[in-house]
Amino acid sequence: MNTFSRHRRLRANQQIRRMIRENHVHTSDLIYPIFIVEGENIKQEIPSMPGVFHFSLDQLKNELNEIVELGLPSVIVFGVPSTKDSCGSEAYHEHGIVQKAIRFIKQEAPELYVIADTCLCQYTDHGHCGPVEDGEILNDKALELLVQTAVSQAEAGADMIAPSNMMDGFVAAIRQGLDETGFPHIPILSYAVKYASSFYGPFRDAAHSTPSFGDRRTYQMDPANTREAMREATSDVMEGADLLMVKPGLAYLDVIYRVKENFDLPVVAYNVSGEYSMIKAASLNGWIDEQKVVMEMLVGFKRAGAELILTYHAKDVARWIKEGSYTV
């Protein structure tokens, strides 16, 4: 009589492995980030993010066509303004770069669900997420500007607002601002748990948002902490968040799991720029199989509890799924 279990019976071939697979990555799980810049005739690859580009609006149409053809349901829009000031006024200007991009996308690709990144850092001349006074980032004054930004993005046609600033009370302020200006139907994807991470380096090249002094550790979280993450997420739920994001994703799968276990809201993992660029660099050097590593990583996000994944790999993944070459 056997005294051990034969688990390998259910791994015998690809058919049975696929039949009992517990977690899957679908195209509908993915949100694709796009970077929009002022100017004309610009499609410029971001050096630290191979395959990711800055687009001027006149070059965006072909990109939108490809995104739609691949079946991706959603994009999140990041803007790079041509001018910056101390309070980030281009973030909430009616004709700011994100507002113009939202209108363009809704006109050219109305089937796409458009999410607006709502922050100030790439619009301020100091690179911080709020006004600065005597070296301090002013929380409550930042909230006023973030509300203006969110309302202007909703007026431009954004389907969802995604505030990423980590100011205390940002969800409550934005929810109230949207409700009072006729946008109670617009959901908020809160960057609820956003760590002060070194994985953001390539994004700061892409968004031109590196702080001119200091860092963001007085408002973004200490990477060592998880109980603090639960406090942050609890506040955002109580303030009216509709979805909760954990950023970064790869080094914080335990946090994704805890957020999913503790809150009855959809959870989003941000597969950030540094995670993307590490895989791209290793792949370009022939050290890894890019497709297999990407799919294993994204399945890991799903296994940890994420319903949605914001990733720069989204177009590649959608293409692999469409071609039937996704086998992980």
N, C-alpha and C positions, 0 to 999 in steps of 0.2 A: 504494500500500500504506500502510495506517495505521501510524504509528510511535508511537502512544500507546494506552493502555488505556482502554476505555469502561466505567468503573466504574458509570456511571449506569444501565446496563442493568438492574442489580439493585436500582434504586430507582424503577423506572418507575411502580409503583402500590402501593397499600396491601397487596394480596394477597402480592406477592413480598417486600415489606419484612417482613411478618409471618412469612412462611415461612422466611426466612433469619436472623431476629433471633437474636442470640447470647445475650442475657441477658433474663431475665423476672422480674417480681415476681409472686409468688403469695400468696394469703391465708395459706397454710401457712408462709410465710417470716416472719410478723409476730408480735411479742410486744407486748401492750398493757399499759402501766403504769396502775395504779389507786392512788388515794390514799385511805386510810381514816382517819377521825378518830373520836375518842370522842364520845359524845353521842347524841342522838336527833333524827330528822326533819331531818337536815342533807343538803342537796344544794346546795353553794355553789360557784359558778364561781370559778376562780382568776383574779384580775384580769389578771395578766400572761400567762396561757395560755388564750385564748378557746377554749371548747369542752371544757375539761378541768375536772373538778369534784373537790371534797372530798365524800366520802360517809360518812355514818354507816352502821352495819351494817343498820339497819332500812330504809335507802333503797337498798341495794345490789342487791336482787333484780332490779329492772327493768333495771339496768345489765348484770347478768350475763345476763339473758335476751336482751338486744340483742347482746351479744358472741357468745353461742352462735349466735343466729339468723344473724349475719353470717358465721359459719364460722371465726371466729378460734380458733386452737388453744390459745392460752396467754396468761396474764396474769402480770405481776410485781407484787408487792404491796409498797407503801410505806406505812408507818404514821406517823401524827402523834399522839403521846401527849398526854394531858391534863396529866401531871406529868413533870418532868425532874429529874435529879440529876447529881452529878459523875461517876458511873460508868455512867450510862445503863441503870439496872437494869430499866426497863420494856422494854428490847430483848429481854431473856432471861427475862422473867416468864412463867409458865405461862399467865396470863390477860392478857398484853400485847395491844395492839391488833392487831398483825400475826398473832399466834397465834390470836386470836379470828376474825380475817378469814379465815385459811386454813381453819379448821374450817367456817366458814359457807360459803365457796365450794365446798369439797369436798362439803358436804351438798347445796347448792342447784344446783350445776352440776358434777357429778362428771366430766363429759367434758372439762372444762378442765384443762390442764396448769398447775399452780400453781408459780411460781417465787418464792422469798422473797428479797427484798433483805436482806443481812446486813451491817449497819453499826451504828454507835453514834451518829453525829453528830446525828441528829434526836431522840435520846433524852437527850443530855447537856445540862446547863445552860450549858455553855460552847461547844457546837456543834462540838467536835472529835471525831475518830474514835477516841478512846481517853482513858484517864485522864491528867490533867495534873498535873505536879509542877514547881514553880518555872518555869512557862512552857514546859516541855517535854512533848510528847506521848509517853507511855511505851509503847514498842512491845510489849514482852513481856507487860506487864500487860494491854494491849489484847487480845492474842491469847487470853488466858484467858477474857476476857469474850465475845469473838467465838465461841469454841468453845461456850460455854454458849448463846449466841444461836442458833447453827446447829442445835445439838441440840434446843433447844426448838421451833424451827420444823419440824424433821423430825418430832418427836413430835406436832406439831399436824396433820401430814399433807402438808407441802410435798413436791412431787415433785422439786424441784431447789433447791439453795442457791446464791445469787449474792452472794458477799462482795465489797464495793465499797470497802473501807477503805484499801487500799494500805499496810498494815503489812508489814514484811518477815516472811516465813515464814507468812503467813496461810493459804495453801492447805494447807501441810503440817500445820499445827495443826488446822485444821478437818477435813481428811481423817482424821487420826488420831482426833479426837474423835468423828466420825460412825462410824468403823469400830468403835471400842471400845464404843459404846452401841447397837449393833445396826442401824446404818444404812449398811452397806458398799455398798448398792445405790443410794444417793442420789448423783446426779452433782453436780459443782461447776462452775458457770459462773463462771470467774474474771474479775473486772475487771482483766485482766492488764496492760493498757496504759491507764492513766487519767491524763490530763493535768490540770494545774492551770489550768483554762480559765475564761475569762470568759463562755463560752457557758452556764454553769450558773445564771446569775442567776435566771431565772424558777422553776427547780426549788427553789431555796432559799426562795423565797416559798411554794411549794407544800408543802414539807416542814418549813418553819420551822427551817431548819438552818444559818443563817448564823453563822459563828464570832463569838463575842463579843469576841475579840481575835485579832490577827494574821491569818494565812491558812493555807492547807493546802500550801504549797509545800515544806515539809520532808518531806512524804510523797507528795504527788501530783507528777507529772513535769513537767519543764520543756518547754513546747511546742516549743522549738527542737530537741529531741533525738530521733533515730531509733535510733541504736545502743543507747542506753539502753533503748529500748522492746524491742529484741531480747533484752537481758539480763533484763529483767523477765519477758518471756514465757517465756524459757528456764527460769527459776527455777520458774515456775508449772507448766510441763509436767513438770519433774523432780519436783515436789512432789505431783503427782497431779491436776491440773486436767483436766476432761473437755472443756470448751469454753473459748475465749479471746475476751474482749471487748476492743474498742478504743473508747475514749470520750474526746472526742466523735468524731463520724463525719465530718461534712462537710469540715472543714478538715484531716482526717487520712486522706484516701483513700490517700495513699502509704504510710502506716503499716499500714492494713488490707491493702494489697497485699503488703507485706513480711512481715507475720505469716502471711498465707496461703501465701506462697512458701516460708517457712522451717519451718513446723510442720504436721504431718499431723493436725490437730484441727479441728473445726468452728470457724469464726470468726463472731463476732457484732458488728455495728455498733450503737452506741447513737446514734440520731438525737436529740440532747439538746434540752432545753427551749428554749434560746436559738435553735437552728436552727428549731424549730417556731414559736416566737413571731414570728420575723422574717418568715416566710412568711405567717402569719396576719395580721400587721399590714399587710403590703404588699397582701394580698388584700382585707382589709376597706377599704383605701383605694382599691381599684380599680386598683392599679398592675401587678398580675400576674394571670395565669390560675392560680389555686391548684392545680387538678387537674394541669395540665400540668407545673407547676414541681415539685410533690411527686413525681409519678411519675418525672420526669427525675432528681431527686435520689436516689430509692430505687433506680432502675436503676443509678445511679452507684455506690452501695454494693455492689450485686450484681456489677457489672463489676470493681470493685476486689478482690473475693474474698469478700465476706461471704455466708455461707449464710443467716443469720438477721438480722433487723433489729428492734431494740427501738425503737418509735416511737409518739409520741402521735397521729400521723396514721392509726394502724392501722384504726380504725373507718371513717374516711372512705374509705381505700383499699379495704378489704373491700367497702364499699358500691358504690364505682365498678366494681370487678371484677364484683360480682354483677349490677349493672345493665347491664354490657356497655359502659360508657362509657369504659373504660380503653383509650386508643389510642396511648399513647407507646411 
